[in-house]
């Protein structure tokens, strides 16, 4: 082997090593950014190869309670598709946060969400709970406009009707220190300051840098027509923030499924199932499912779906039967998830008793009290982990991040 060949091999090895070290440093910086934005020095993002848009069913290993058999596979992340069980790589959210927090190092950081909120005059932006809609610096990329003269909402028509692949909100206020107002095409009045807000992540995934650049160009073009000065963040930093936020949400995105199943090879007539479901308070909704709706708020607490892939429709329920139905709880999207789980569990048990069916997991194993209690503990852990990163379950912030 010649000295030239040896030199090339050494140079190649050094290049590969440099790339590995650079990627490692970038990943640590991203984790630190989202920790700074959400927890002021204590929270972190989970380092994983999964995006929030991943719809695969993740089967966590939960400890059995009371000496019961292995806990059922009945949790799924992102809640979009139901696939075969796979219990590799799951960690409870609090454990994930503790592990990553231990890896954090001190480093100079860009302005935190609290500092951005202060600049925008947003009170209590870090709590995730607001009386009125307003820009959310922790979860949105925000570009502000300062028109030369106050403008009406109609002047923002091009922006109000834009579609960028992620939720886009526009706010206006009539002067510094005054409250922000969510803008629509028919909003009355004129505004001296405008904020355009693009959601950084939801169940579709993280906003990419090209998407963020398109967003900034849209606002810049609009600013030139008003005319208005505008302030935009660095899109590369915002893209990194979006990826980190996406990873946090992927770890917290949990659905609970309890299946009521006929195990004796018989089926349930659709008309009977509909009668029992509606008597229990469910309503047949679009999308092929029954929803249990809280009357006071109109919020869907949990749903009932067909055990088979065929959606529930009026015609299907009238003409066919099914071996069972699945109760589903979308943990991030409901307030007080533990209380809602208890309510869903009671409804599932009652339906199983009425139909002379069995409450089972995804592998058709019967759910005993120990398994159900272990699932309840996982719901509590997930809700607590959400609050640790300032995402209150069922809040507007949670509904945005876990929508799409």
C-alpha positions, 0 to 999 in steps of 0.5 A: 500500500502506497503512502498516498493510499494511507494518507487518503484512508487517514483523511477519510477516517478523520472526515467521518469522525468530524461529521460524527462529532459535529452531529453530536454537538448539534443534537445536544444544542437542540436539546438544550434549546427546547429545554430552555424554551419549555422548562427554563433549565430543567426539561429536555427533548428525547433523542430518538429516530422517531418523528411525531408523525410516526403512526406505528403502535408502540407497546410499552412494558408496564409493571404488572400489579397485584401479581397479574399476568403481563400488562396488555398491549393497549397504548399507542403513540400518535394514535393515527394507525393501529398496527401489530404490537412492537414493544421495542424502545419505549420509555415512560416519559418521565424516565425519558426526561430524567435521562436526557436532563442528566446529559445536559451541559451549560452553553450559551443559548438564544432567547427563551420562550419567556423572553420572546413572550415578554417582548410581545407583551404576552402574560403567562405565556409559559403556562399553556393556559390562557383566557384568550387566544394569543401568540405562543412563543414556545410552540409557534414561529412568530413574525411580527409586523409593524405597519406604517399606519394601522391596517384592517384585517382585510389588508392581510387577506393573502396571509389569512387564507394561506395554507402552508401545511401547518396551522397558521394564526394571525393576531393584531393589537391596537397598541403596545400593551393592549391585548392581542386579538385573533384575526379573521377576514371579517374582524373589525377595526384597525391594528398597529401591530400584527403577529403571524404565528406558524405552529412548529410541530403537530402529529403531521411532524415538525415544520421543516426549514423550507416550510419556515422559509416559505412562511417568512417570505409570505409575511415579507411579501405581505409587509411590502404591500402594507407597507410595514417593518417586520421582524423574523427569527432565524429559520435554521434555529426555528427548524431545530426548535421544531424538531426538538419539540416534535421529539418531546411530543412523540414521547407524550403522544399516547392513546389507550385502547380497551377492547370489548370482544366476543370470544365465543366466535359469535358477533354483535348485531350492529343495531344492538351495538348502536342501541347500547352505545347511544344508551351509554351516552355515545353519539355516532359521529363523522369518521366512522366512530361513536364519540362520548361528548362532555355536554358542558364543553362539547369536548370529545372525552373518548370514542368507540370504534369498530374492532374490524377496519370497517368504520361505523356508519348508519348503514353498516350498523343496520345491515351487518355485525361485528365481533367487538368494539374498541374504546379509545382515549387520546390522553393529550387531548383531554383534561384530567386524563386519569378521571376520563380513563376511569370513566371510560373503563367503567363504560367498557366494563358495563358494555362487556357485561351487557353484551356477554363479551370480554374486556381484552387487550390487543392480543386478545388477553383478558384485562384483569384489575391489575392490568387496568390499574397499571394502565391507569398509572401510565395515564397518570405518568403521561399527564404528569410528564406533559405538565412538566414541559408546560403542556396542560392536557386538553389545553389549547396548546395540547390540542394544537400540538396533538392535532393534525 
